[in-house]
Structures are given as structure tokens and as C-alpha cells.
Amino acid sequence: MNRKEEENILSNITLLFVEDEEIARLELSKYLKRRVGRLIVGKDGVEGLELLKKYNPDMVVTDLKMPGKTGLEMLKEARENGYDGGVIINSALSDSETILEAVDLGIVKYIVKPVDTNKLLEAMNELALHIMKQKTGKVIIEDKYILNRDEKKELEDEIKSKVAFFIKKYTGKGPKNIRVFIQGKDINVEAEETLTAFESSIVKSNKNHSLVDYNRKIFYSELKREFEKMIQESTDLNVRMIEAEPNSKKNVDYIKFSFV
């Protein structure tokens, strides 16, 4: 994922950053502020807990060992108060007991200091994707686009039209009905009643289904590039046809594409 794509996802996130070391807090704050939608900064666990209660951020990045209230103590109290956001721990400590306690509190990532900003950004982006999927009910395509339900349906309808046009253009017989489902990076298509008059006559006596299925599979295989290109026009993303499984007994073609 490139930086532009990361910013597109992280720009939807409110982040709380808690660090007691002033220099580390100032330097990393500057880095984080350019990458998230909203940055809230706390100087220790006590202030961090107050900010958690006030802003309910999507994500927390916190130091572990801090005066007054440690990062784990802050998070334990936050969890008890109902906070369910994602958490990334930055700490010089890496003992197994601490890590296990962090896991019990639902810490998603544990990064050992000195902080590698590339690893931190990678962890943040992975967590942001999860947050957007789980909390907002949105769909992420190729880690670039965030689709709400209406946008998802609109794209599915557009792909449906492309599939119908493609099949009719190259076989002379358009499907009676098409179902399109976008699931993560996959596009699942079910095209119903696609058999031509000639194909229907061949299987009329409940014979030759394997022959018709084989021929239709060759049809999709030979025109794979054209089909992919047509779907790409709807998404502005690279698309690959993963499989085409015609079923002449049910008169349904099952087709799967994937964003790559």
C-alpha cells in the first residue's frame, strides 16, 4: 500500500497518542498529525484516560511505562468503562508477562522502542481498516476506497449492467437476472438463464450438460481480458477474473473477479 492510500484510510481516524517523554511526544506527534484525521495528545496515563473519556477516539497509541498511571492501567480502566477502540502499545519493555497482560486488554499491536515509524504506520493502517469495517459497516476495496452501503449497491448495479452487456454482446443472449456481491476484494457474480436457444436445445433431454458447460467455460476463458477490462471501467481498479463456472443444469453462470 502506498502513502496516498494509507492517508486515505487514516484520514477517517481519530487517534489518541499518549507519551510522557516530551521530545518523543513532540516528534511523533508531528509525524502522526500529518497522517490521521484528528490527533489528540496526552502527556501521561492520567491525562490519557481523561481524553479517552472525552473524545472516545477510534484508536490509541500509547507508551507503556508512565508516571501516575501506566499505559496498561489507563487502558484497563478505559476497557472497564466500555472503551472498545483499537490500541497500539509503544514501549521499551518486551517481557512476555507484559505482552500477555496487553493481549488480555485487547491490545492489537505491540511495538518495541525505539519506534520504527514505518512499522507503526503499517500497524495503524491495518487497525484502521479493521475499525472502518467493524464500526462503520463499510466495505474496503483494495485498501483504497471506502464504500458505504449505498455506494456499494451503486457499484454492484453498475457491474451488473456491464456483465449483462458483455454476455449479450458475445453470445447474443442476455441473462434474465444477475446478482452481484462485493465481498472484500472479491466480486461474485451469478448470471441466471444465460443459455442460448441452441444450447437449450442441446440440453433439452437432460443430456450434454458437460459439453455445454465446457464450451461456455472456454468462452469466458478466451474473452477473459475483454471481460476484465469492462469491469475495470466501472471500478477504476485493476480486476482479475478468478473463475467462471457455468452450470447448464441450473442455467446459471457463476463468475468471480478479484481486485488486484
LOTI-9779 format. One record per atom (N, C-alpha, C): y, z, x; atom name. Coordinates in steps of 0.1 Angstrom, whole numbers. Each point is the difference from the previous one (the first is absolute). Layout:
# LOTI-9779
[rec [Y; Z; X]; CA]
...
# end
This chain:
# LOTI-9779
[rec [-12; 0; 8]; N]
[rec [12; 0; -8]; CA]
[rec [12; 0; 9]; C]
[rec [10; -9; -3]; N]
[rec [12; 0; 9]; CA]
[rec [10; 10; -5]; C]
[rec [11; 1; 7]; N]
[rec [10; 10; -3]; CA]
[rec [7; -2; -13]; C]
[rec [2; -13; -3]; N]
[rec [7; -3; -13]; CA]
[rec [-9; 5; -12]; C]
[rec [-13; -3; 1]; N]
[rec [-9; 4; -11]; CA]
[rec [-1; 16; -1]; C]
[rec [1; 7; 12]; N]
[rec [-1; 14; 0]; CA]
[rec [13; 6; -7]; C]
[rec [11; -6; 3]; N]
[rec [13; 5; -6]; CA]
[rec [0; -3; -15]; C]
[rec [-7; -11; -4]; N]
[rec [0; -3; -15]; CA]
[rec [-7; 11; -7]; C]
[rec [-11; 5; 5]; N]
[rec [-8; 11; -6]; CA]
[rec [7; 13; 2]; C]
[rec [4; 4; 12]; N]
[rec [6; 13; 2]; CA]
[rec [14; 2; -6]; C]
[rec [7; -11; -4]; N]
[rec [13; 1; -6]; CA]
[rec [-1; 6; -14]; C]
[rec [-13; 1; -5]; N]
[rec [-2; 6; -13]; CA]
[rec [-2; 15; 1]; C]
[rec [-1; 5; 12]; N]
[rec [-4; 14; 2]; CA]
[rec [11; 10; 3]; C]
[rec [-1; 12; -6]; N]
[rec [9; 11; 4]; CA]
[rec [-8; 9; 10]; C]
[rec [5; 2; 12]; N]
[rec [-7; 7; 10]; CA]
[rec [7; 13; 4]; C]
[rec [-7; 11; 1]; N]
[rec [5; 12; 5]; CA]
[rec [-5; 2; 14]; C]
[rec [9; 1; 10]; N]
[rec [-4; 2; 14]; CA]
[rec [4; 14; 4]; C]
[rec [-9; 8; 5]; N]
[rec [2; 14; 4]; CA]
[rec [-3; 2; 15]; C]
[rec [10; 4; 8]; N]
[rec [-2; 2; 14]; CA]
[rec [9; 10; 5]; C]
[rec [-5; 10; 8]; N]
[rec [9; 11; 4]; CA]
[rec [7; -3; 14]; C]
[rec [-5; -9; 8]; N]
[rec [6; -4; 12]; CA]
[rec [11; -10; -2]; C]
[rec [12; 4; 3]; N]
[rec [12; -7; -4]; CA]
[rec [0; -15; 6]; C]
[rec [-3; -1; 13]; N]
[rec [1; -14; 5]; CA]
[rec [-11; -9; -6]; C]
[rec [-12; 6; -1]; N]
[rec [-10; -8; -7]; CA]
[rec [3; -4; -14]; C]
[rec [7; 10; -7]; N]
[rec [3; -2; -14]; CA]
[rec [11; -11; -1]; C]
[rec [10; 0; 8]; N]
[rec [11; -10; 0]; CA]
[rec [-6; -14; 3]; C]
[rec [-8; -1; 11]; N]
[rec [-4; -13; 4]; CA]
[rec [-10; -6; -10]; C]
[rec [-9; 8; -5]; N]
[rec [-10; -6; -9]; CA]
[rec [7; -2; -14]; C]
[rec [10; 8; -3]; N]
[rec [7; -2; -13]; CA]
[rec [7; -14; 0]; C]
[rec [6; -4; 11]; N]
[rec [6; -13; 1]; CA]
[rec [-10; -11; -2]; C]
[rec [-12; 2; 6]; N]
[rec [-10; -10; -1]; CA]
[rec [-5; -2; -14]; C]
[rec [-2; 12; -6]; N]
[rec [-6; 0; -14]; CA]
[rec [10; -5; -10]; C]
[rec [13; 3; 2]; N]
[rec [10; -3; -10]; CA]
[rec [1; -15; -2]; C]
[rec [-3; -8; 10]; N]
[rec [1; -14; -1]; CA]
[rec [-12; -6; -7]; C]
[rec [-10; 8; -3]; N]
[rec [-13; -6; -5]; CA]
[rec [-4; 5; -13]; C]
[rec [6; 10; -6]; N]
[rec [-4; 5; -13]; CA]
[rec [12; -1; -10]; C]
[rec [-3; 1; -12]; N]
[rec [10; -2; -10]; CA]
[rec [10; 12; 0]; C]
[rec [-5; 12; 2]; N]
[rec [8; 12; 0]; CA]
[rec [-6; 10; 10]; C]
[rec [8; 5; 9]; N]
[rec [-5; 10; 9]; CA]
[rec [7; 14; -2]; C]
[rec [-8; 10; -1]; N]
[rec [4; 14; -1]; CA]
[rec [-5; 7; 12]; C]
[rec [9; 8; 6]; N]
[rec [-4; 7; 13]; CA]
[rec [2; 15; -1]; C]
[rec [-11; 7; 4]; N]
[rec [0; 14; 1]; CA]
[rec [-2; 5; 14]; C]
[rec [6; 12; 3]; N]
[rec [0; 4; 14]; CA]
[rec [-11; 11; 3]; C]
[rec [-7; 4; -11]; N]
[rec [-11; 9; 2]; CA]
[rec [-8; 1; -13]; C]
[rec [-11; 8; 0]; N]
[rec [-9; 1; -12]; CA]
[rec [7; 6; -12]; C]
[rec [9; 9; 2]; N]
[rec [6; 7; -11]; CA]
[rec [9; -10; -8]; C]
[rec [9; -7; 8]; N]
[rec [9; -10; -6]; CA]
[rec [-9; -12; -5]; C]
[rec [-11; -4; 7]; N]
[rec [-8; -10; -5]; CA]
[rec [-6; 2; -14]; C]
[rec [-4; 13; -2]; N]
[rec [-6; 3; -13]; CA]
[rec [11; -1; -11]; C]
[rec [12; 5; 3]; N]
[rec [11; -1; -10]; CA]
[rec [3; -15; -3]; C]
[rec [0; -9; 10]; N]
[rec [2; -14; -2]; CA]
[rec [-11; -6; -8]; C]
[rec [-13; 4; 3]; N]
[rec [-11; -5; -8]; CA]
[rec [2; 3; -15]; C]
[rec [4; 12; -3]; N]
[rec [1; 5; -14]; CA]
[rec [12; -8; -6]; C]
[rec [10; -3; 7]; N]
[rec [12; -6; -5]; CA]
[rec [-2; -15; -2]; C]
[rec [-6; -7; 9]; N]
[rec [0; -15; 0]; CA]
[rec [-14; -5; -4]; C]
[rec [-10; 8; 2]; N]
[rec [-14; -5; -3]; CA]
[rec [-2; -14; 6]; C]
[rec [0; -1; 14]; N]
[rec [-1; -13; 7]; CA]
[rec [-14; -6; -2]; C]
[rec [0; -13; 2]; N]
[rec [-13; -7; -1]; CA]
[rec [-9; 4; 12]; C]
[rec [6; 3; 12]; N]
[rec [-7; 2; 12]; CA]
[rec [7; 10; 9]; C]
[rec [-8; 8; 7]; N]
[rec [6; 9; 10]; CA]
[rec [-6; -2; 13]; C]
[rec [9; -1; 10]; N]
[rec [-4; 0; 14]; CA]
[rec [6; 13; 6]; C]
[rec [-9; 8; 5]; N]
[rec [4; 14; 5]; CA]
[rec [-6; 4; 13]; C]
[rec [8; 8; 7]; N]
[rec [-6; 7; 12]; CA]
[rec [-9; 11; -5]; C]
[rec [-9; 4; 9]; N]
[rec [-9; 11; -4]; CA]
[rec [5; 14; 4]; C]
[rec [3; 2; 12]; N]
[rec [5; 13; 5]; CA]
[rec [15; 1; -1]; C]
[rec [5; 8; -9]; N]
[rec [14; 2; -2]; CA]
[rec [3; 15; -3]; C]
[rec [12; 5; 3]; N]
[rec [3; 14; -2]; CA]
[rec [2; 2; -15]; C]
[rec [-2; 13; -4]; N]
[rec [2; 3; -14]; CA]
[rec [-12; -3; -9]; C]
[rec [-3; -13; -1]; N]
[rec [-11; -5; -8]; CA]
[rec [-6; -12; 7]; C]
[rec [-13; 0; 3]; N]
[rec [-6; -11; 7]; CA]
[rec [-1; -12; -10]; C]
[rec [-4; -11; 6]; N]
[rec [-1; -12; -9]; CA]
[rec [-12; 2; -10]; C]
[rec [-11; 6; 4]; N]
[rec [-11; 3; -9]; CA]
[rec [4; 10; -10]; C]
[rec [7; 10; 3]; N]
[rec [4; 10; -10]; CA]
[rec [9; -6; -10]; C]
[rec [9; -9; 5]; N]
[rec [9; -7; -9]; CA]
[rec [-7; -8; -10]; C]
[rec [-10; -8; 5]; N]
[rec [-8; -9; -8]; CA]
[rec [-9; 7; -9]; C]
[rec [-6; 11; 4]; N]
[rec [-9; 8; -8]; CA]
[rec [8; 5; -13]; C]
[rec [12; 5; 3]; N]
[rec [8; 5; -11]; CA]
[rec [4; -11; -10]; C]
[rec [3; -12; 7]; N]
[rec [4; -11; -8]; CA]
[rec [-12; -5; -9]; C]
[rec [-12; 0; 5]; N]
[rec [-11; -4; -7]; CA]
[rec [-3; 9; -12]; C]
[rec [2; 13; 3]; N]
[rec [-2; 10; -11]; CA]
[rec [10; -1; -11]; C]
[rec [12; -6; 4]; N]
[rec [11; -2; -10]; CA]
[rec [-2; -14; -7]; C]
[rec [-11; -7; 3]; N]
[rec [-3; -13; -7]; CA]
[rec [4; -12; 8]; C]
[rec [5; 1; 12]; N]
[rec [4; -12; 7]; CA]
[rec [-13; -8; 4]; C]
[rec [0; -13; -3]; N]
[rec [-12; -8; 3]; CA]
[rec [3; -12; 8]; C]
[rec [12; 0; 7]; N]
[rec [3; -12; 8]; CA]
[rec [-8; -1; 13]; C]
[rec [2; -11; 7]; N]
[rec [-7; -2; 12]; CA]
[rec [6; 7; 12]; C]
[rec [-8; 4; 10]; N]
[rec [6; 8; 11]; CA]
[rec [-6; -5; 13]; C]
[rec [9; -1; 10]; N]
[rec [-4; -4; 14]; CA]
[rec [5; 12; 9]; C]
[rec [-9; 5; 8]; N]
[rec [3; 11; 9]; CA]
[rec [3; -6; 14]; C]
[rec [11; 5; 6]; N]
[rec [3; -3; 14]; CA]
[rec [-1; 13; 8]; C]
[rec [-9; 1; 10]; N]
[rec [-1; 12; 7]; CA]
[rec [-6; -1; 14]; C]
[rec [4; 9; 9]; N]
[rec [-6; 0; 13]; CA]
[rec [-14; 7; -1]; C]
[rec [-3; 7; -11]; N]
[rec [-13; 6; -2]; CA]
[rec [-10; -10; -5]; C]
[rec [-12; 1; 5]; N]
[rec [-10; -9; -4]; CA]
[rec [-14; 7; -1]; C]
[rec [0; 13; -2]; N]
[rec [-12; 8; -1]; CA]
[rec [-7; -3; -14]; C]
[rec [-13; 0; 0]; N]
[rec [-8; -3; -11]; CA]
[rec [2; 9; -12]; C]
[rec [3; 13; 2]; N]
[rec [2; 9; -11]; CA]
[rec [13; -4; -7]; C]
[rec [10; -3; 7]; N]
[rec [13; -4; -6]; CA]
[rec [-1; -13; -8]; C]
[rec [-8; -9; 6]; N]
[rec [-2; -13; -7]; CA]
[rec [-8; 2; -13]; C]
[rec [-10; 8; 0]; N]
[rec [-8; 3; -12]; CA]
[rec [9; 7; -11]; C]
[rec [9; 9; 5]; N]
[rec [9; 6; -10]; CA]
[rec [9; -10; -6]; C]
[rec [5; -9; 8]; N]
[rec [9; -11; -4]; CA]
[rec [-7; -9; -10]; C]
[rec [-13; -3; 2]; N]
[rec [-8; -8; -9]; CA]
[rec [-1; 6; -13]; C]
[rec [-3; 14; 0]; N]
[rec [-1; 7; -12]; CA]
[rec [13; 0; -9]; C]
[rec [11; -2; 7]; N]
[rec [13; -1; -8]; CA]
[rec [3; -14; -4]; C]
[rec [-9; -9; 3]; N]
[rec [2; -14; -4]; CA]
[rec [9; -8; 9]; C]
[rec [0; 4; 13]; N]
[rec [8; -7; 10]; CA]
[rec [-7; -14; 2]; C]
[rec [7; -10; -1]; N]
[rec [-6; -14; 1]; CA]
[rec [-1; -4; 15]; C]
[rec [10; 3; 8]; N]
[rec [0; -4; 14]; CA]
[rec [4; 11; 9]; C]
[rec [-5; 1; 12]; N]
[rec [3; 10; 10]; CA]
[rec [3; -7; 13]; C]
[rec [12; 0; 4]; N]
[rec [5; -7; 12]; CA]
[rec [4; 10; 11]; C]
[rec [-6; -1; 12]; N]
[rec [2; 9; 11]; CA]
[rec [13; -4; 7]; C]
[rec [8; 10; 3]; N]
[rec [13; -3; 8]; CA]
[rec [-4; -2; 15]; C]
[rec [8; -7; 7]; N]
[rec [13; -7; -4]; CA]
[rec [-3; -11; -10]; C]
[rec [9; -2; -10]; N]
[rec [-3; -9; -10]; CA]
[rec [1; -15; 4]; C]
[rec [-10; -7; -3]; N]
[rec [0; -15; 2]; CA]
[rec [5; -6; -13]; C]
[rec [12; -5; 1]; N]
[rec [7; -5; -12]; CA]
[rec [-8; -11; -7]; C]
[rec [-7; -8; 8]; N]
[rec [-8; -11; -6]; CA]
[rec [-11; 6; -8]; C]
[rec [-7; 10; 5]; N]
[rec [-11; 7; -7]; CA]
[rec [6; 7; -13]; C]
[rec [11; 6; 2]; N]
[rec [7; 7; -11]; CA]
[rec [3; -10; -11]; C]
[rec [6; -11; 3]; N]
[rec [4; -10; -10]; CA]
[rec [-13; -6; -6]; C]
[rec [-10; -2; 7]; N]
[rec [-13; -5; -6]; CA]
[rec [-5; 10; -10]; C]
[rec [0; 13; 4]; N]
[rec [-5; 10; -10]; CA]
[rec [9; 1; -12]; C]
[rec [13; -1; 2]; N]
[rec [9; 0; -11]; CA]
[rec [-2; -11; -10]; C]
[rec [-2; -12; 6]; N]
[rec [-1; -12; -8]; CA]
[rec [-13; 1; -8]; C]
[rec [-11; 4; 6]; N]
[rec [-13; 2; -7]; CA]
[rec [1; 9; -11]; C]
[rec [7; 11; 2]; N]
[rec [2; 10; -10]; CA]
[rec [9; -5; -11]; C]
[rec [10; -7; 4]; N]
[rec [10; -6; -10]; CA]
[rec [-8; -9; -10]; C]
[rec [-9; -8; 5]; N]
[rec [-7; -9; -8]; CA]
[rec [-9; 7; -10]; C]
[rec [-6; 11; 4]; N]
[rec [-8; 9; -9]; CA]
[rec [9; 6; -10]; C]
[rec [12; 5; 4]; N]
[rec [9; 6; -10]; CA]
[rec [4; -10; -10]; C]
[rec [4; -12; 4]; N]
[rec [5; -10; -10]; CA]
[rec [-11; -4; -10]; C]
[rec [-12; 0; 5]; N]
[rec [-11; -4; -9]; CA]
[rec [-4; 12; -10]; C]
[rec [0; 12; 6]; N]
[rec [-5; 11; -8]; CA]
[rec [11; 6; -10]; C]
[rec [12; 1; 5]; N]
[rec [11; 6; -7]; CA]
[rec [7; -9; -10]; C]
[rec [2; -13; 4]; N]
[rec [8; -8; -9]; CA]
[rec [-9; -10; -7]; C]
[rec [-13; 0; 2]; N]
[rec [-8; -10; -7]; CA]
[rec [3; -14; 3]; C]
[rec [5; -3; 12]; N]
[rec [3; -13; 4]; CA]
[rec [-11; -6; 9]; C]
[rec [1; -13; 1]; N]
[rec [-10; -8; 8]; CA]
[rec [6; -5; 13]; C]
[rec [-7; 2; 11]; N]
[rec [5; -5; 13]; CA]
[rec [-7; -12; 4]; C]
[rec [7; -11; 2]; N]
[rec [-6; -12; 5]; CA]
[rec [3; -3; 14]; C]
[rec [-10; -1; 9]; N]
[rec [2; -3; 14]; CA]
[rec [10; 10; 7]; C]
[rec [1; 12; -5]; N]
[rec [10; 10; 5]; CA]
[rec [14; -5; 0]; C]
[rec [3; -10; -8]; N]
[rec [13; -6; 0]; CA]
[rec [7; 3; -14]; C]
[rec [-7; -4; -10]; N]
[rec [6; 0; -13]; CA]
[rec [-5; 12; -9]; C]
[rec [9; 6; -7]; N]
[rec [-3; 11; -9]; CA]
[rec [2; -5; -14]; C]
[rec [-11; -1; -8]; N]
[rec [1; -6; -13]; CA]
[rec [-2; 11; -11]; C]
[rec [9; 1; -9]; N]
[rec [-3; 9; -11]; CA]
[rec [-8; -7; -10]; C]
[rec [-4; 6; -11]; N]
[rec [-9; -6; -10]; CA]
[rec [5; -13; -5]; C]
[rec [13; -1; -4]; N]
[rec [6; -12; -5]; CA]
[rec [-1; -11; 10]; C]
[rec [4; 3; 12]; N]
[rec [0; -10; 11]; CA]
[rec [-14; -5; 3]; C]
[rec [-10; 9; 0]; N]
[rec [-14; -3; 2]; CA]
[rec [-5; -10; -11]; C]
[rec [3; 3; -12]; N]
[rec [-4; -8; -11]; CA]
[rec [7; -14; 1]; C]
[rec [12; 0; 3]; N]
[rec [7; -13; 2]; CA]
[rec [-6; -9; 10]; C]
[rec [-4; 6; 12]; N]
[rec [-7; -7; 10]; CA]
[rec [-14; -5; -4]; C]
[rec [-7; 9; -7]; N]
[rec [-13; -4; -5]; CA]
[rec [1; -11; -10]; C]
[rec [10; 0; -8]; N]
[rec [2; -11; -10]; CA]
[rec [3; -13; 7]; C]
[rec [8; 0; 11]; N]
[rec [3; -12; 8]; CA]
[rec [-12; -5; 7]; C]
[rec [-8; 9; 5]; N]
[rec [-12; -5; 7]; CA]
[rec [-10; -6; -10]; C]
[rec [0; 6; -12]; N]
[rec [-9; -5; -11]; CA]
[rec [4; -15; -3]; C]
[rec [13; -3; -1]; N]
[rec [5; -13; -3]; CA]
[rec [-4; -10; 12]; C]
[rec [1; 5; 12]; N]
[rec [-4; -9; 12]; CA]
[rec [-15; -3; -1]; C]
[rec [-8; 10; -3]; N]
[rec [-14; -2; 0]; CA]
[rec [-4; -10; -11]; C]
[rec [6; 1; -12]; N]
[rec [-3; -9; -11]; CA]
[rec [4; -14; 4]; C]
[rec [12; -2; 6]; N]
[rec [5; -13; 4]; CA]
[rec [-9; -6; 10]; C]
[rec [-5; 8; 10]; N]
[rec [-8; -5; 10]; CA]
[rec [-13; -5; -5]; C]
[rec [-7; 8; -8]; N]
[rec [-13; -4; -5]; CA]
[rec [1; -12; -9]; C]
[rec [10; -1; -9]; N]
[rec [1; -11; -9]; CA]
[rec [4; -13; 8]; C]
[rec [8; 1; 10]; N]
[rec [4; -11; 9]; CA]
[rec [-12; -7; 6]; C]
[rec [-9; 8; 6]; N]
[rec [-11; -5; 8]; CA]
[rec [-13; -2; -8]; C]
[rec [-1; 6; -12]; N]
[rec [-13; -2; -7]; CA]
[rec [3; -8; -14]; C]
[rec [12; 0; -4]; N]
[rec [3; -6; -13]; CA]
[rec [-2; 9; -12]; C]
[rec [-5; 13; 3]; N]
[rec [-2; 9; -11]; CA]
[rec [6; 14; 4]; C]
[rec [10; 4; -7]; N]
[rec [6; 13; 3]; CA]
[rec [-7; 11; -7]; C]
[rec [0; 13; 7]; N]
[rec [-7; 11; -6]; CA]
[rec [6; 4; -14]; C]
[rec [-8; 5; -8]; N]
[rec [5; 5; -13]; CA]
[rec [7; 13; 1]; C]
[rec [-4; 8; 10]; N]
[rec [6; 13; 2]; CA]
[rec [-1; 4; 15]; C]
[rec [10; 7; 5]; N]
[rec [-1; 4; 14]; CA]
[rec [5; 15; 1]; C]
[rec [-8; 8; 8]; N]
[rec [4; 13; 2]; CA]
[rec [3; 2; 15]; C]
[rec [11; 6; 4]; N]
[rec [4; 2; 14]; CA]
[rec [3; 15; 2]; C]
[rec [-6; 6; 10]; N]
[rec [2; 14; 3]; CA]
[rec [4; 1; 15]; C]
[rec [11; 6; 3]; N]
[rec [4; 3; 13]; CA]
[rec [-4; 14; 3]; C]
[rec [-8; 2; 10]; N]
[rec [-5; 13; 4]; CA]
[rec [2; 1; 15]; C]
[rec [11; 8; 4]; N]
[rec [3; 1; 14]; CA]
[rec [3; -14; 6]; C]
[rec [-8; -4; 10]; N]
[rec [2; -13; 6]; CA]
[rec [-9; -11; -6]; C]
[rec [-7; 3; -10]; N]
[rec [-9; -10; -6]; CA]
[rec [6; -5; -13]; C]
[rec [-3; -13; -3]; N]
[rec [3; -6; -13]; CA]
[rec [-13; -5; -6]; C]
[rec [-4; 6; -11]; N]
[rec [-12; -3; -6]; CA]
[rec [3; -9; -12]; C]
[rec [-7; -11; -1]; N]
[rec [2; -10; -11]; CA]
[rec [-13; -2; -8]; C]
[rec [1; 0; -13]; N]
[rec [-11; -4; -8]; CA]
[rec [5; -12; -9]; C]
[rec [-5; -11; 2]; N]
[rec [4; -12; -8]; CA]
[rec [-12; -3; -10]; C]
[rec [3; 1; -13]; N]
[rec [-10; -2; -10]; CA]
[rec [0; -14; -6]; C]
[rec [-12; -4; -4]; N]
[rec [-2; -13; -6]; CA]
[rec [6; -12; 8]; C]
[rec [-5; -1; 12]; N]
[rec [5; -10; 10]; CA]
[rec [-9; -12; 1]; C]
[rec [-12; 0; -6]; N]
[rec [-9; -11; 1]; CA]
[rec [6; -13; -7]; C]
[rec [-1; -11; 7]; N]
[rec [4; -13; -6]; CA]
[rec [-11; -4; -10]; C]
[rec [4; -10; -8]; N]
[rec [-10; -5; -10]; CA]
[rec [-13; -5; 7]; C]
[rec [1; -6; 11]; N]
[rec [-12; -5; 7]; CA]
[rec [-8; 12; 5]; C]
[rec [6; 10; 6]; N]
[rec [-7; 12; 4]; CA]
[rec [-7; 7; -11]; C]
[rec [7; 1; -11]; N]
[rec [-5; 7; -12]; CA]
[rec [-12; -8; -5]; C]
[rec [0; -13; 0]; N]
[rec [-12; -7; -5]; CA]
[rec [-12; 2; 10]; C]
[rec [3; 2; 12]; N]
[rec [-11; 2; 10]; CA]
[rec [-7; 13; -3]; C]
[rec [8; 10; -3]; N]
[rec [-7; 14; -2]; CA]
[rec [-2; 2; -15]; C]
[rec [1; -9; -8]; N]
[rec [-1; 2; -14]; CA]
[rec [-14; 5; -4]; C]
[rec [-10; -4; 6]; N]
[rec [-14; 4; -3]; CA]
[rec [-4; 13; 9]; C]
[rec [10; 6; 5]; N]
[rec [-2; 12; 8]; CA]
[rec [-7; -3; 13]; C]
[rec [3; -12; 5]; N]
[rec [-6; -4; 13]; CA]
[rec [11; -4; 9]; C]
[rec [-3; -2; 12]; N]
[rec [9; -5; 11]; CA]
[rec [12; 8; 3]; C]
[rec [-1; 13; -4]; N]
[rec [12; 9; 3]; CA]
[rec [2; 1; 15]; C]
[rec [-10; 1; 8]; N]
[rec [2; 2; 14]; CA]
[rec [6; -13; 6]; C]
[rec [-3; -12; -5]; N]
[rec [6; -12; 5]; CA]
[rec [15; 0; -3]; C]
[rec [4; 3; -13]; N]
[rec [14; 0; -4]; CA]
[rec [7; 11; 9]; C]
[rec [-5; 11; 1]; N]
[rec [6; 11; 8]; CA]
[rec [2; -5; 15]; C]
[rec [-10; -6; 5]; N]
[rec [1; -5; 14]; CA]
[rec [11; -10; 1]; C]
[rec [1; -10; -9]; N]
[rec [10; -10; 0]; CA]
[rec [14; 6; -1]; C]
[rec [2; 9; -9]; N]
[rec [13; 7; -2]; CA]
[rec [4; 8; 12]; C]
[rec [-10; 6; 7]; N]
[rec [3; 7; 12]; CA]
[rec [5; -9; 11]; C]
[rec [-6; -12; 1]; N]
[rec [4; -10; 10]; CA]
[rec [14; -4; -4]; C]
[rec [3; -2; -13]; N]
[rec [14; -4; -4]; CA]
[rec [10; 10; 5]; C]
[rec [-2; 13; -2]; N]
[rec [9; 10; 5]; CA]
[rec [1; 0; 15]; C]
[rec [-11; -2; 7]; N]
[rec [0; 1; 14]; CA]
[rec [7; -12; 6]; C]
[rec [-1; -12; -5]; N]
[rec [6; -12; 5]; CA]
[rec [15; 0; -2]; C]
[rec [4; 7; -11]; N]
[rec [15; 0; -3]; CA]
[rec [6; 14; 3]; C]
[rec [-7; 8; 8]; N]
[rec [4; 13; 3]; CA]
[rec [15; 1; 5]; C]
[rec [4; -9; 10]; N]
[rec [13; 1; 5]; CA]
[rec [11; -3; -10]; C]
[rec [-3; -10; -8]; N]
[rec [10; -4; -11]; CA]
[rec [1; 12; -10]; C]
[rec [-11; 6; -3]; N]
[rec [0; 12; -9]; CA]
[rec [8; 11; 6]; C]
[rec [-2; 3; 12]; N]
[rec [7; 11; 7]; CA]
[rec [15; -2; 0]; C]
[rec [3; -13; 4]; N]
[rec [14; -3; 0]; CA]
[rec [7; 1; -13]; C]
[rec [-6; -3; -11]; N]
[rec [5; 1; -13]; CA]
[rec [3; 15; -4]; C]
[rec [-10; 8; 4]; N]
[rec [2; 15; -3]; CA]
[rec [11; 6; 9]; C]
[rec [1; -5; 12]; N]
[rec [11; 5; 9]; CA]
[rec [14; -3; -5]; C]
[rec [1; -11; -8]; N]
[rec [13; -4; -5]; CA]
[rec [5; 11; -10]; C]
[rec [-9; 7; -6]; N]
[rec [3; 11; -9]; CA]
[rec [4; 13; 6]; C]
[rec [-6; 2; 12]; N]
[rec [1; 13; 7]; CA]
[rec [9; 1; 12]; C]
[rec [3; -12; 6]; N]
[rec [7; -1; 13]; CA]
[rec [-7; 8; 11]; C]
[rec [-13; 2; -2]; N]
[rec [-8; 7; 10]; CA]
[rec [-12; -9; 4]; C]
[rec [-6; 2; 11]; N]
[rec [-12; -7; 4]; CA]
[rec [-12; 5; -8]; C]
[rec [-7; -10; -6]; N]
[rec [-11; 3; -9]; CA]
[rec [-13; -7; 5]; C]
[rec [-11; 6; -1]; N]
[rec [-13; -6; 4]; CA]
[rec [-9; 2; -12]; C]
[rec [-7; -11; -3]; N]
[rec [-11; 1; -10]; CA]
[rec [-12; 5; 6]; C]
[rec [-5; 12; -4]; N]
[rec [-11; 7; 5]; CA]
[rec [-13; -6; -5]; C]
[rec [-1; -2; -13]; N]
[rec [-12; -5; -6]; CA]
[rec [3; -7; -13]; C]
[rec [-10; -8; -4]; N]
[rec [1; -7; -13]; CA]
[rec [-15; 0; -5]; C]
[rec [-2; 7; -11]; N]
[rec [-14; 1; -6]; CA]
[rec [0; -5; -14]; C]
[rec [-3; -13; -2]; N]
[rec [-1; -5; -14]; CA]
[rec [-13; 6; -7]; C]
[rec [1; 2; -12]; N]
[rec [-11; 5; -8]; CA]
[rec [-1; -9; -13]; C]
[rec [-8; -11; 1]; N]
[rec [0; -9; -12]; CA]
[rec [-7; 6; -12]; C]
[rec [-8; 10; 2]; N]
[rec [-7; 6; -12]; CA]
[rec [10; 7; -8]; C]
[rec [10; 7; 6]; N]
[rec [11; 7; -7]; CA]
[rec [12; -9; -2]; C]
[rec [0; -12; 7]; N]
[rec [11; -9; 0]; CA]
[rec [13; 7; 5]; C]
[rec [-2; 7; 11]; N]
[rec [11; 7; 7]; CA]
[rec [0; -3; 15]; C]
[rec [11; -2; 6]; N]
[rec [1; -1; 14]; CA]
[rec [7; 12; 5]; C]
[rec [-6; 7; 10]; N]
[rec [5; 12; 6]; CA]
[rec [6; -4; 14]; C]
[rec [13; 3; 1]; N]
[rec [7; -4; 13]; CA]
[rec [7; 11; 5]; C]
[rec [-1; 2; 13]; N]
[rec [7; 11; 7]; CA]
[rec [9; -5; 11]; C]
[rec [13; 4; 0]; N]
[rec [9; -3; 11]; CA]
[rec [4; 14; 7]; C]
[rec [5; -1; 12]; N]
[rec [5; 12; 7]; CA]
[rec [12; -3; 7]; C]
[rec [10; 9; 0]; N]
[rec [12; -1; 8]; CA]
[rec [-4; 3; 15]; C]
[rec [4; -9; 9]; N]
[rec [-3; 2; 14]; CA]
[rec [12; -1; 9]; C]
# end
